[in-house]
Amino acid sequence: MKVIDVLKKATEKAKSNGYKPPFDLVYETGRVIDGKTYYAIIFDKEFCKAIWGDEKKFMPYLYTHPQLGEESVLWEWHIKQMSVSNNPIGYLSENIDRDSWDKILK
C-alpha cells in the first residue's frame, strides 16, 4: 500500500473516531501539505488515540522480547512499537485495524 493510501485510510478511521486534525490534511506524493510531513500526524497522541483507543491491557514487547511486556494503554503501546520500527508507515498499515494483543499476535 502506498504512503498516501495508508495516510488516507488512517485519517479516515481517526476522524470517524472523533479526531480533529490540527491542520488541513492534503496529500501529495507521501507528504502532508501545509509544511508538515506525515510523521507529524502518525506520531500525534490524539491521532493514535483515535486509531487504537485508550483501553489499558497487558501488551508484549514484540520488537525487543515477545515473551515479556507491560500493562499499557493501547495507543501508547502502538506508538512505541511504531517508533522502534524500521518502517513506521508500514507498521501503521499492518496494524491500523488491530486494537488488542490477541489480534496483534495472529
Gaussian input, Z-matrix of N, CA and C with variables (Angstrom, degrees):
# hf/3-21g

backbone

0 1
 N
 C     1     B1
 C     2     B2     1     A1
 N     3     B3     2     A2     1     D1
 C     4     B4     3     A3     2     D2
 C     5     B5     4     A4     3     D3
 N     6     B6     5     A5     4     D4
 C     7     B7     6     A6     5     D5
 C     8     B8     7     A7     6     D6
 N     9     B9     8     A8     7     D7
 C    10    B10     9     A9     8     D8
 C    11    B11    10    A10     9     D9
 N    12    B12    11    A11    10    D10
 C    13    B13    12    A12    11    D11
 C    14    B14    13    A13    12    D12
 N    15    B15    14    A14    13    D13
 C    16    B16    15    A15    14    D14
 C    17    B17    16    A16    15    D15
 N    18    B18    17    A17    16    D16
 C    19    B19    18    A18    17    D17
 C    20    B20    19    A19    18    D18
 N    21    B21    20    A20    19    D19
 C    22    B22    21    A21    20    D20
 C    23    B23    22    A22    21    D21
 N    24    B24    23    A23    22    D22
 C    25    B25    24    A24    23    D23
 C    26    B26    25    A25    24    D24
 N    27    B27    26    A26    25    D25
 C    28    B28    27    A27    26    D26
 C    29    B29    28    A28    27    D27
 N    30    B30    29    A29    28    D28
 C    31    B31    30    A30    29    D29
 C    32    B32    31    A31    30    D30
 N    33    B33    32    A32    31    D31
 C    34    B34    33    A33    32    D32
 C    35    B35    34    A34    33    D33
 N    36    B36    35    A35    34    D34
 C    37    B37    36    A36    35    D35
 C    38    B38    37    A37    36    D36
 N    39    B39    38    A38    37    D37
 C    40    B40    39    A39    38    D38
 C    41    B41    40    A40    39    D39
 N    42    B42    41    A41    40    D40
 C    43    B43    42    A42    41    D41
 C    44    B44    43    A43    42    D42
 N    45    B45    44    A44    43    D43
 C    46    B46    45    A45    44    D44
 C    47    B47    46    A46    45    D45
 N    48    B48    47    A47    46    D46
 C    49    B49    48    A48    47    D47
 C    50    B50    49    A49    48    D48
 N    51    B51    50    A50    49    D49
 C    52    B52    51    A51    50    D50
 C    53    B53    52    A52    51    D51
 N    54    B54    53    A53    52    D52
 C    55    B55    54    A54    53    D53
 C    56    B56    55    A55    54    D54
 N    57    B57    56    A56    55    D55
 C    58    B58    57    A57    56    D56
 C    59    B59    58    A58    57    D57
 N    60    B60    59    A59    58    D58
 C    61    B61    60    A60    59    D59
 C    62    B62    61    A61    60    D60
 N    63    B63    62    A62    61    D61
 C    64    B64    63    A63    62    D62
 C    65    B65    64    A64    63    D63
 N    66    B66    65    A65    64    D64
 C    67    B67    66    A66    65    D65
 C    68    B68    67    A67    66    D66
 N    69    B69    68    A68    67    D67
 C    70    B70    69    A69    68    D68
 C    71    B71    70    A70    69    D69
 N    72    B72    71    A71    70    D70
 C    73    B73    72    A72    71    D71
 C    74    B74    73    A73    72    D72
 N    75    B75    74    A74    73    D73
 C    76    B76    75    A75    74    D74
 C    77    B77    76    A76    75    D75
 N    78    B78    77    A77    76    D76
 C    79    B79    78    A78    77    D77
 C    80    B80    79    A79    78    D78
 N    81    B81    80    A80    79    D79
 C    82    B82    81    A81    80    D80
 C    83    B83    82    A82    81    D81
 N    84    B84    83    A83    82    D82
 C    85    B85    84    A84    83    D83
 C    86    B86    85    A85    84    D84
 N    87    B87    86    A86    85    D85
 C    88    B88    87    A87    86    D86
 C    89    B89    88    A88    87    D87
 N    90    B90    89    A89    88    D88
 C    91    B91    90    A90    89    D89
 C    92    B92    91    A91    90    D90
 N    93    B93    92    A92    91    D91
 C    94    B94    93    A93    92    D92
 C    95    B95    94    A94    93    D93
 N    96    B96    95    A95    94    D94
 C    97    B97    96    A96    95    D95
 C    98    B98    97    A97    96    D96
 N    99    B99    98    A98    97    D97
 C   100   B100    99    A99    98    D98
 C   101   B101   100   A100    99    D99
 N   102   B102   101   A101   100   D100
 C   103   B103   102   A102   101   D101
 C   104   B104   103   A103   102   D102
 N   105   B105   104   A104   103   D103
 C   106   B106   105   A105   104   D104
 C   107   B107   106   A106   105   D105
 N   108   B108   107   A107   106   D106
 C   109   B109   108   A108   107   D107
 C   110   B110   109   A109   108   D108
 N   111   B111   110   A110   109   D109
 C   112   B112   111   A111   110   D110
 C   113   B113   112   A112   111   D111
 N   114   B114   113   A113   112   D112
 C   115   B115   114   A114   113   D113
 C   116   B116   115   A115   114   D114
 N   117   B117   116   A116   115   D115
 C   118   B118   117   A117   116   D116
 C   119   B119   118   A118   117   D117
 N   120   B120   119   A119   118   D118
 C   121   B121   120   A120   119   D119
 C   122   B122   121   A121   120   D120
 N   123   B123   122   A122   121   D121
 C   124   B124   123   A123   122   D122
 C   125   B125   124   A124   123   D123
 N   126   B126   125   A125   124   D124
 C   127   B127   126   A126   125   D125
 C   128   B128   127   A127   126   D126
 N   129   B129   128   A128   127   D127
 C   130   B130   129   A129   128   D128
 C   131   B131   130   A130   129   D129
 N   132   B132   131   A131   130   D130
 C   133   B133   132   A132   131   D131
 C   134   B134   133   A133   132   D132
 N   135   B135   134   A134   133   D133
 C   136   B136   135   A135   134   D134
 C   137   B137   136   A136   135   D135
 N   138   B138   137   A137   136   D136
 C   139   B139   138   A138   137   D137
 C   140   B140   139   A139   138   D138
 N   141   B141   140   A140   139   D139
 C   142   B142   141   A141   140   D140
 C   143   B143   142   A142   141   D141
 N   144   B144   143   A143   142   D142
 C   145   B145   144   A144   143   D143
 C   146   B146   145   A145   144   D144
 N   147   B147   146   A146   145   D145
 C   148   B148   147   A147   146   D146
 C   149   B149   148   A148   147   D147
 N   150   B150   149   A149   148   D148
 C   151   B151   150   A150   149   D149
 C   152   B152   151   A151   150   D150
 N   153   B153   152   A152   151   D151
 C   154   B154   153   A153   152   D152
 C   155   B155   154   A154   153   D153
 N   156   B156   155   A155   154   D154
 C   157   B157   156   A156   155   D155
 C   158   B158   157   A157   156   D156
 N   159   B159   158   A158   157   D157
 C   160   B160   159   A159   158   D158
 C   161   B161   160   A160   159   D159
 N   162   B162   161   A161   160   D160
 C   163   B163   162   A162   161   D161
 C   164   B164   163   A163   162   D162
 N   165   B165   164   A164   163   D163
 C   166   B166   165   A165   164   D164
 C   167   B167   166   A166   165   D165
 N   168   B168   167   A167   166   D166
 C   169   B169   168   A168   167   D167
 C   170   B170   169   A169   168   D168
 N   171   B171   170   A170   169   D169
 C   172   B172   171   A171   170   D170
 C   173   B173   172   A172   171   D171
 N   174   B174   173   A173   172   D172
 C   175   B175   174   A174   173   D173
 C   176   B176   175   A175   174   D174
 N   177   B177   176   A176   175   D175
 C   178   B178   177   A177   176   D176
 C   179   B179   178   A178   177   D177
 N   180   B180   179   A179   178   D178
 C   181   B181   180   A180   179   D179
 C   182   B182   181   A181   180   D180
 N   183   B183   182   A182   181   D181
 C   184   B184   183   A183   182   D182
 C   185   B185   184   A184   183   D183
 N   186   B186   185   A185   184   D184
 C   187   B187   186   A186   185   D185
 C   188   B188   187   A187   186   D186
 N   189   B189   188   A188   187   D187
 C   190   B190   189   A189   188   D188
 C   191   B191   190   A190   189   D189
 N   192   B192   191   A191   190   D190
 C   193   B193   192   A192   191   D191
 C   194   B194   193   A193   192   D192
 N   195   B195   194   A194   193   D193
 C   196   B196   195   A195   194   D194
 C   197   B197   196   A196   195   D195
 N   198   B198   197   A197   196   D196
 C   199   B199   198   A198   197   D197
 C   200   B200   199   A199   198   D198
 N   201   B201   200   A200   199   D199
 C   202   B202   201   A201   200   D200
 C   203   B203   202   A202   201   D201
 N   204   B204   203   A203   202   D202
 C   205   B205   204   A204   203   D203
 C   206   B206   205   A205   204   D204
 N   207   B207   206   A206   205   D205
 C   208   B208   207   A207   206   D206
 C   209   B209   208   A208   207   D207
 N   210   B210   209   A209   208   D208
 C   211   B211   210   A210   209   D209
 C   212   B212   211   A211   210   D210
 N   213   B213   212   A212   211   D211
 C   214   B214   213   A213   212   D212
 C   215   B215   214   A214   213   D213
 N   216   B216   215   A215   214   D214
 C   217   B217   216   A216   215   D215
 C   218   B218   217   A217   216   D216
 N   219   B219   218   A218   217   D217
 C   220   B220   219   A219   218   D218
 C   221   B221   220   A220   219   D219
 N   222   B222   221   A221   220   D220
 C   223   B223   222   A222   221   D221
 C   224   B224   223   A223   222   D222
 N   225   B225   224   A224   223   D223
 C   226   B226   225   A225   224   D224
 C   227   B227   226   A226   225   D225
 N   228   B228   227   A227   226   D226
 C   229   B229   228   A228   227   D227
 C   230   B230   229   A229   228   D228
 N   231   B231   230   A230   229   D229
 C   232   B232   231   A231   230   D230
 C   233   B233   232   A232   231   D231
 N   234   B234   233   A233   232   D232
 C   235   B235   234   A234   233   D233
 C   236   B236   235   A235   234   D234
 N   237   B237   236   A236   235   D235
 C   238   B238   237   A237   236   D236
 C   239   B239   238   A238   237   D237
 N   240   B240   239   A239   238   D238
 C   241   B241   240   A240   239   D239
 C   242   B242   241   A241   240   D240
 N   243   B243   242   A242   241   D241
 C   244   B244   243   A243   242   D242
 C   245   B245   244   A244   243   D243
 N   246   B246   245   A245   244   D244
 C   247   B247   246   A246   245   D245
 C   248   B248   247   A247   246   D246
 N   249   B249   248   A248   247   D247
 C   250   B250   249   A249   248   D248
 C   251   B251   250   A250   249   D249
 N   252   B252   251   A251   250   D250
 C   253   B253   252   A252   251   D251
 C   254   B254   253   A253   252   D252
 N   255   B255   254   A254   253   D253
 C   256   B256   255   A255   254   D254
 C   257   B257   256   A256   255   D255
 N   258   B258   257   A257   256   D256
 C   259   B259   258   A258   257   D257
 C   260   B260   259   A259   258   D258
 N   261   B261   260   A260   259   D259
 C   262   B262   261   A261   260   D260
 C   263   B263   262   A262   261   D261
 N   264   B264   263   A263   262   D262
 C   265   B265   264   A264   263   D263
 C   266   B266   265   A265   264   D264
 N   267   B267   266   A266   265   D265
 C   268   B268   267   A267   266   D266
 C   269   B269   268   A268   267   D267
 N   270   B270   269   A269   268   D268
 C   271   B271   270   A270   269   D269
 C   272   B272   271   A271   270   D270
 N   273   B273   272   A272   271   D271
 C   274   B274   273   A273   272   D272
 C   275   B275   274   A274   273   D273
 N   276   B276   275   A275   274   D274
 C   277   B277   276   A276   275   D275
 C   278   B278   277   A277   276   D276
 N   279   B279   278   A278   277   D277
 C   280   B280   279   A279   278   D278
 C   281   B281   280   A280   279   D279
 N   282   B282   281   A281   280   D280
 C   283   B283   282   A282   281   D281
 C   284   B284   283   A283   282   D282
 N   285   B285   284   A284   283   D283
 C   286   B286   285   A285   284   D284
 C   287   B287   286   A286   285   D285
 N   288   B288   287   A287   286   D286
 C   289   B289   288   A288   287   D287
 C   290   B290   289   A289   288   D288
 N   291   B291   290   A290   289   D289
 C   292   B292   291   A291   290   D290
 C   293   B293   292   A292   291   D291
 N   294   B294   293   A293   292   D292
 C   295   B295   294   A294   293   D293
 C   296   B296   295   A295   294   D294
 N   297   B297   296   A296   295   D295
 C   298   B298   297   A297   296   D296
 C   299   B299   298   A298   297   D297
 N   300   B300   299   A299   298   D298
 C   301   B301   300   A300   299   D299
 C   302   B302   301   A301   300   D300
 N   303   B303   302   A302   301   D301
 C   304   B304   303   A303   302   D302
 C   305   B305   304   A304   303   D303
 N   306   B306   305   A305   304   D304
 C   307   B307   306   A306   305   D305
 C   308   B308   307   A307   306   D306
 N   309   B309   308   A308   307   D307
 C   310   B310   309   A309   308   D308
 C   311   B311   310   A310   309   D309
 N   312   B312   311   A311   310   D310
 C   313   B313   312   A312   311   D311
 C   314   B314   313   A313   312   D312
 N   315   B315   314   A314   313   D313
 C   316   B316   315   A315   314   D314
 C   317   B317   316   A316   315   D315

   B1=1.4465
   B2=1.5344
   B3=1.3205
   B4=1.4593
   B5=1.5344
   B6=1.3188
   B7=1.4610
   B8=1.5262
   B9=1.3165
   B10=1.4644
   B11=1.5253
   B12=1.3286
   B13=1.4650
   B14=1.5276
   B15=1.3316
   B16=1.4700
   B17=1.5289
   B18=1.3249
   B19=1.4597
   B20=1.5242
   B21=1.3141
   B22=1.4693
   B23=1.5219
   B24=1.3325
   B25=1.4706
   B26=1.5274
   B27=1.3258
   B28=1.4653
   B29=1.5207
   B30=1.3330
   B31=1.4627
   B32=1.5292
   B33=1.3372
   B34=1.4603
   B35=1.5309
   B36=1.3365
   B37=1.4617
   B38=1.5277
   B39=1.3312
   B40=1.4637
   B41=1.5299
   B42=1.3179
   B43=1.4726
   B44=1.5251
   B45=1.3345
   B46=1.4691
   B47=1.5231
   B48=1.3403
   B49=1.4643
   B50=1.5210
   B51=1.3390
   B52=1.4569
   B53=1.5158
   B54=1.3330
   B55=1.4689
   B56=1.5202
   B57=1.3143
   B58=1.4501
   B59=1.5375
   B60=1.3400
   B61=1.4677
   B62=1.5246
   B63=1.3353
   B64=1.4603
   B65=1.5308
   B66=1.3358
   B67=1.4619
   B68=1.5208
   B69=1.3290
   B70=1.4672
   B71=1.5159
   B72=1.3203
   B73=1.4559
   B74=1.5280
   B75=1.3188
   B76=1.4536
   B77=1.5164
   B78=1.3278
   B79=1.4592
   B80=1.5133
   B81=1.3186
   B82=1.4523
   B83=1.5133
   B84=1.2945
   B85=1.4685
   B86=1.5318
   B87=1.3168
   B88=1.4577
   B89=1.5097
   B90=1.3249
   B91=1.4625
   B92=1.5199
   B93=1.2763
   B94=1.4568
   B95=1.5161
   B96=1.3163
   B97=1.4537
   B98=1.5382
   B99=1.2981
   B100=1.4561
   B101=1.5250
   B102=1.3217
   B103=1.4525
   B104=1.5153
   B105=1.3195
   B106=1.4604
   B107=1.5249
   B108=1.3187
   B109=1.4526
   B110=1.5193
   B111=1.3171
   B112=1.4674
   B113=1.5162
   B114=1.3409
   B115=1.4674
   B116=1.5251
   B117=1.3350
   B118=1.4645
   B119=1.5232
   B120=1.3231
   B121=1.4636
   B122=1.5178
   B123=1.3352
   B124=1.4666
   B125=1.5240
   B126=1.3306
   B127=1.4627
   B128=1.5275
   B129=1.3190
   B130=1.4608
   B131=1.5295
   B132=1.3183
   B133=1.4644
   B134=1.5294
   B135=1.3112
   B136=1.4593
   B137=1.5282
   B138=1.3191
   B139=1.4557
   B140=1.5218
   B141=1.3339
   B142=1.4704
   B143=1.5194
   B144=1.3339
   B145=1.4661
   B146=1.5225
   B147=1.3369
   B148=1.4642
   B149=1.5276
   B150=1.3112
   B151=1.4663
   B152=1.5261
   B153=1.3340
   B154=1.4690
   B155=1.5262
   B156=1.3003
   B157=1.4584
   B158=1.5134
   B159=1.3243
   B160=1.4631
   B161=1.5212
   B162=1.3455
   B163=1.4566
   B164=1.5256
   B165=1.3271
   B166=1.4627
   B167=1.5228
   B168=1.3326
   B169=1.4657
   B170=1.5170
   B171=1.3326
   B172=1.4586
   B173=1.5222
   B174=1.3182
   B175=1.4567
   B176=1.5261
   B177=1.3307
   B178=1.4689
   B179=1.5238
   B180=1.3177
   B181=1.4595
   B182=1.5282
   B183=1.3013
   B184=1.4591
   B185=1.5234
   B186=1.3103
   B187=1.4589
   B188=1.5250
   B189=1.3154
   B190=1.4616
   B191=1.5172
   B192=1.3218
   B193=1.4612
   B194=1.5288
   B195=1.3478
   B196=1.4668
   B197=1.5290
   B198=1.3447
   B199=1.4622
   B200=1.5214
   B201=1.3155
   B202=1.4587
   B203=1.5128
   B204=1.3022
   B205=1.4479
   B206=1.5102
   B207=1.2979
   B208=1.4577
   B209=1.5161
   B210=1.3159
   B211=1.4510
   B212=1.5132
   B213=1.2972
   B214=1.4582
   B215=1.5180
   B216=1.3007
   B217=1.4579
   B218=1.5276
   B219=1.3315
   B220=1.4670
   B221=1.5187
   B222=1.3338
   B223=1.4645
   B224=1.5290
   B225=1.3402
   B226=1.4644
   B227=1.5294
   B228=1.3342
   B229=1.4589
   B230=1.5260
   B231=1.3335
   B232=1.4624
   B233=1.5287
   B234=1.3142
   B235=1.4657
   B236=1.5349
   B237=1.3331
   B238=1.4704
   B239=1.5201
   B240=1.3293
   B241=1.4615
   B242=1.5340
   B243=1.3160
   B244=1.4567
   B245=1.5263
   B246=1.3354
   B247=1.4650
   B248=1.5273
   B249=1.3337
   B250=1.4666
   B251=1.5191
   B252=1.3225
   B253=1.4607
   B254=1.5314
   B255=1.3205
   B256=1.4618
   B257=1.5235
   B258=1.3270
   B259=1.4608
   B260=1.5273
   B261=1.3387
   B262=1.4670
   B263=1.5275
   B264=1.3160
   B265=1.4629
   B266=1.5279
   B267=1.3169
   B268=1.4600
   B269=1.5233
   B270=1.3368
   B271=1.4625
   B272=1.5264
   B273=1.3278
   B274=1.4617
   B275=1.5227
   B276=1.3119
   B277=1.4576
   B278=1.5274
   B279=1.3182
   B280=1.4638
   B281=1.5265
   B282=1.3241
   B283=1.4711
   B284=1.5175
   B285=1.3037
   B286=1.4588
   B287=1.5289
   B288=1.3098
   B289=1.4627
   B290=1.5196
   B291=1.3114
   B292=1.4641
   B293=1.5075
   B294=1.3324
   B295=1.4566
   B296=1.5157
   B297=1.3145
   B298=1.4505
   B299=1.5198
   B300=1.2733
   B301=1.4580
   B302=1.5228
   B303=1.3273
   B304=1.4491
   B305=1.5258
   B306=1.3084
   B307=1.4666
   B308=1.5243
   B309=1.3145
   B310=1.4562
   B311=1.5186
   B312=1.3055
   B313=1.4507
   B314=1.5324
   B315=1.3105
   B316=1.4782
   B317=1.4903
   A1=108.14
   A2=116.94
   A3=122.01
   A4=110.38
   A5=115.38
   A6=121.36
   A7=110.76
   A8=116.74
   A9=120.35
   A10=110.72
   A11=116.98
   A12=120.75
   A13=111.57
   A14=116.37
   A15=120.64
   A16=109.56
   A17=116.91
   A18=120.65
   A19=111.38
   A20=116.56
   A21=119.25
   A22=111.24
   A23=116.96
   A24=120.49
   A25=110.23
   A26=116.56
   A27=120.84
   A28=111.64
   A29=117.36
   A30=119.07
   A31=110.88
   A32=117.69
   A33=119.50
   A34=110.62
   A35=116.21
   A36=119.83
   A37=110.37
   A38=116.43
   A39=120.39
   A40=110.97
   A41=116.86
   A42=120.13
   A43=111.19
   A44=116.76
   A45=119.06
   A46=111.47
   A47=116.79
   A48=121.66
   A49=112.30
   A50=117.02
   A51=120.98
   A52=116.67
   A53=118.81
   A54=121.27
   A55=110.61
   A56=115.58
   A57=121.91
   A58=107.31
   A59=117.54
   A60=120.39
   A61=111.56
   A62=117.40
   A63=121.06
   A64=113.01
   A65=117.02
   A66=121.63
   A67=107.99
   A68=115.71
   A69=119.79
   A70=110.01
   A71=116.14
   A72=121.60
   A73=109.28
   A74=115.43
   A75=122.03
   A76=106.02
   A77=117.10
   A78=120.75
   A79=111.48
   A80=114.79
   A81=120.58
   A82=108.72
   A83=116.17
   A84=124.15
   A85=114.73
   A86=116.34
   A87=120.41
   A88=115.82
   A89=117.79
   A90=121.11
   A91=108.72
   A92=116.56
   A93=120.76
   A94=105.79
   A95=115.89
   A96=120.96
   A97=108.77
   A98=117.91
   A99=126.05
   A100=108.62
   A101=116.08
   A102=120.61
   A103=116.03
   A104=117.75
   A105=120.74
   A106=109.55
   A107=116.28
   A108=119.35
   A109=108.07
   A110=116.70
   A111=118.31
   A112=112.41
   A113=118.30
   A114=120.10
   A115=111.40
   A116=116.76
   A117=120.36
   A118=110.97
   A119=116.18
   A120=120.03
   A121=111.17
   A122=117.60
   A123=119.04
   A124=113.79
   A125=117.98
   A126=120.29
   A127=112.38
   A128=116.97
   A129=121.55
   A130=109.49
   A131=116.66
   A132=122.35
   A133=112.01
   A134=117.51
   A135=120.75
   A136=111.56
   A137=116.53
   A138=121.19
   A139=110.29
   A140=116.81
   A141=121.43
   A142=111.96
   A143=117.08
   A144=120.00
   A145=110.49
   A146=116.27
   A147=120.21
   A148=111.43
   A149=117.74
   A150=120.86
   A151=110.61
   A152=117.20
   A153=120.66
   A154=115.26
   A155=118.54
   A156=120.52
   A157=112.64
   A158=115.56
   A159=119.44
   A160=112.94
   A161=115.43
   A162=120.09
   A163=109.09
   A164=117.18
   A165=121.85
   A166=109.58
   A167=116.72
   A168=122.68
   A169=109.61
   A170=115.77
   A171=120.55
   A172=107.13
   A173=117.06
   A174=121.81
   A175=109.79
   A176=117.82
   A177=121.43
   A178=112.30
   A179=115.47
   A180=121.73
   A181=107.06
   A182=117.85
   A183=120.70
   A184=113.32
   A185=117.30
   A186=119.30
   A187=113.55
   A188=117.49
   A189=118.59
   A190=112.76
   A191=118.13
   A192=120.79
   A193=108.89
   A194=117.91
   A195=121.20
   A196=116.38
   A197=118.79
   A198=119.36
   A199=112.27
   A200=117.11
   A201=121.67
   A202=109.64
   A203=115.93
   A204=119.36
   A205=111.09
   A206=115.21
   A207=121.62
   A208=109.10
   A209=115.88
   A210=119.05
   A211=106.53
   A212=115.52
   A213=120.03
   A214=110.22
   A215=115.26
   A216=121.33
   A217=106.52
   A218=116.99
   A219=121.01
   A220=113.58
   A221=118.26
   A222=118.65
   A223=110.69
   A224=118.29
   A225=121.04
   A226=110.54
   A227=115.57
   A228=119.49
   A229=110.47
   A230=116.49
   A231=120.18
   A232=111.72
   A233=117.81
   A234=119.30
   A235=110.41
   A236=117.46
   A237=120.31
   A238=110.49
   A239=116.52
   A240=120.28
   A241=110.67
   A242=115.96
   A243=120.80
   A244=110.60
   A245=116.55
   A246=120.00
   A247=113.13
   A248=118.30
   A249=119.90
   A250=112.25
   A251=116.88
   A252=121.42
   A253=110.07
   A254=116.26
   A255=120.52
   A256=111.62
   A257=116.45
   A258=122.07
   A259=109.10
   A260=118.32
   A261=120.47
   A262=114.14
   A263=118.14
   A264=119.53
   A265=110.28
   A266=116.98
   A267=121.30
   A268=110.76
   A269=116.65
   A270=120.99
   A271=109.49
   A272=116.53
   A273=120.71
   A274=110.24
   A275=117.30
   A276=121.94
   A277=111.69
   A278=116.84
   A279=121.69
   A280=113.21
   A281=117.12
   A282=120.79
   A283=114.61
   A284=118.08
   A285=120.62
   A286=112.98
   A287=117.10
   A288=119.99
   A289=113.24
   A290=116.83
   A291=120.57
   A292=109.39
   A293=115.24
   A294=117.53
   A295=113.86
   A296=117.21
   A297=117.28
   A298=111.40
   A299=115.70
   A300=124.18
   A301=112.55
   A302=118.87
   A303=120.66
   A304=112.06
   A305=117.82
   A306=120.46
   A307=110.58
   A308=118.26
   A309=122.53
   A310=110.84
   A311=117.23
   A312=120.04
   A313=113.60
   A314=118.58
   A315=121.29
   A316=111.16
   D1=137.03
   D2=179.87
   D3=-72.04
   D4=155.85
   D5=179.80
   D6=-54.56
   D7=-45.11
   D8=-178.75
   D9=-61.07
   D10=-41.38
   D11=179.74
   D12=-64.82
   D13=-40.84
   D14=178.05
   D15=-63.64
   D16=-45.33
   D17=-179.69
   D18=-62.37
   D19=-43.35
   D20=179.55
   D21=-63.54
   D22=-45.41
   D23=179.73
   D24=-62.62
   D25=-44.67
   D26=-178.54
   D27=-65.36
   D28=-43.80
   D29=-178.35
   D30=-70.52
   D31=-33.21
   D32=175.66
   D33=-62.98
   D34=-44.10
   D35=178.37
   D36=-63.87
   D37=-45.46
   D38=-179.01
   D39=-62.01
   D40=-45.04
   D41=179.27
   D42=-62.92
   D43=-38.66
   D44=179.33
   D45=-66.82
   D46=-19.94
   D47=177.13
   D48=-99.38
   D49=14.29
   D50=173.30
   D51=99.93
   D52=3.45
   D53=179.52
   D54=-69.11
   D55=133.11
   D56=175.96
   D57=-117.64
   D58=105.68
   D59=-177.34
   D60=-59.62
   D61=143.79
   D62=179.92
   D63=-76.38
   D64=-7.76
   D65=177.41
   D66=-151.60
   D67=164.67
   D68=-179.65
   D69=-65.15
   D70=136.14
   D71=179.69
   D72=-99.93
   D73=103.32
   D74=177.40
   D75=-123.47
   D76=124.70
   D77=-172.47
   D78=-102.22
   D79=140.16
   D80=176.03
   D81=-158.48
   D82=119.92
   D83=177.53
   D84=44.51
   D85=46.72
   D86=173.49
   D87=82.88
   D88=-2.16
   D89=177.53
   D90=-113.15
   D91=153.99
   D92=174.27
   D93=-98.35
   D94=122.20
   D95=-176.82
   D96=-68.50
   D97=165.27
   D98=-177.16
   D99=92.18
   D100=28.08
   D101=174.13
   D102=79.17
   D103=7.88
   D104=-177.63
   D105=-115.54
   D106=144.42
   D107=170.87
   D108=-91.31
   D109=170.11
   D110=-179.42
   D111=-66.37
   D112=-19.03
   D113=176.23
   D114=-62.88
   D115=-30.75
   D116=178.40
   D117=-62.45
   D118=-27.64
   D119=179.61
   D120=-89.86
   D121=-52.64
   D122=-170.21
   D123=-67.84
   D124=-18.79
   D125=176.37
   D126=-104.00
   D127=10.81
   D128=177.50
   D129=-76.05
   D130=131.03
   D131=-176.90
   D132=-57.56
   D133=-46.84
   D134=-177.85
   D135=-67.74
   D136=-35.77
   D137=176.89
   D138=-63.13
   D139=-47.48
   D140=-179.71
   D141=-64.95
   D142=-37.20
   D143=175.78
   D144=-60.61
   D145=-41.31
   D146=-178.89
   D147=-70.03
   D148=-30.36
   D149=179.34
   D150=-76.01
   D151=-52.25
   D152=-170.41
   D153=-108.53
   D154=-13.01
   D155=179.35
   D156=85.62
   D157=173.13
   D158=-176.99
   D159=-120.38
   D160=28.59
   D161=174.06
   D162=-68.72
   D163=143.88
   D164=179.42
   D165=-98.07
   D166=127.86
   D167=-178.86
   D168=-145.10
   D169=164.86
   D170=171.23
   D171=-80.01
   D172=121.85
   D173=-176.45
   D174=-123.42
   D175=141.36
   D176=-178.50
   D177=-80.03
   D178=161.02
   D179=171.44
   D180=-90.46
   D181=85.67
   D182=-173.45
   D183=-63.96
   D184=-38.51
   D185=-174.62
   D186=-87.98
   D187=-22.15
   D188=-177.61
   D189=-107.68
   D190=-42.11
   D191=-178.85
   D192=-162.53
   D193=92.14
   D194=-172.08
   D195=-60.88
   D196=-19.84
   D197=179.82
   D198=-82.78
   D199=-14.30
   D200=179.08
   D201=-107.95
   D202=165.91
   D203=178.21
   D204=-173.21
   D205=-162.88
   D206=-178.56
   D207=-153.68
   D208=156.75
   D209=172.00
   D210=-76.05
   D211=125.24
   D212=-172.88
   D213=-147.14
   D214=154.20
   D215=172.10
   D216=-74.68
   D217=136.69
   D218=-172.72
   D219=-53.31
   D220=-48.58
   D221=-177.32
   D222=-64.59
   D223=-36.02
   D224=179.29
   D225=-66.07
   D226=-41.69
   D227=179.80
   D228=-63.50
   D229=-45.90
   D230=-179.91
   D231=-63.85
   D232=-39.83
   D233=-179.17
   D234=-67.14
   D235=-34.16
   D236=174.97
   D237=-65.13
   D238=-45.78
   D239=-179.41
   D240=-64.30
   D241=-39.60
   D242=179.48
   D243=-65.72
   D244=-37.13
   D245=-177.72
   D246=-71.03
   D247=-26.38
   D248=177.91
   D249=-95.93
   D250=-3.09
   D251=177.93
   D252=-72.34
   D253=147.18
   D254=175.12
   D255=-70.86
   D256=-18.54
   D257=-177.11
   D258=-139.69
   D259=83.81
   D260=-176.49
   D261=-57.25
   D262=-39.13
   D263=-179.85
   D264=-69.83
   D265=-32.68
   D266=174.58
   D267=-66.77
   D268=-41.08
   D269=176.59
   D270=-60.01
   D271=-46.91
   D272=179.55
   D273=-59.58
   D274=-44.58
   D275=-179.98
   D276=-59.61
   D277=-43.38
   D278=-178.00
   D279=-74.66
   D280=-23.87
   D281=-171.69
   D282=-118.52
   D283=8.56
   D284=-175.92
   D285=-60.67
   D286=-32.78
   D287=-178.87
   D288=-100.88
   D289=6.08
   D290=179.98
   D291=-98.41
   D292=131.65
   D293=-177.45
   D294=-129.25
   D295=-6.16
   D296=178.69
   D297=-141.94
   D298=163.29
   D299=-174.96
   D300=-54.93
   D301=-43.20
   D302=-178.15
   D303=-65.18
   D304=-33.88
   D305=176.99
   D306=-74.11
   D307=-32.10
   D308=-177.98
   D309=-68.83
   D310=-38.52
   D311=-175.47
   D312=-82.37
   D313=-2.31
   D314=179.42
   D315=-90.82

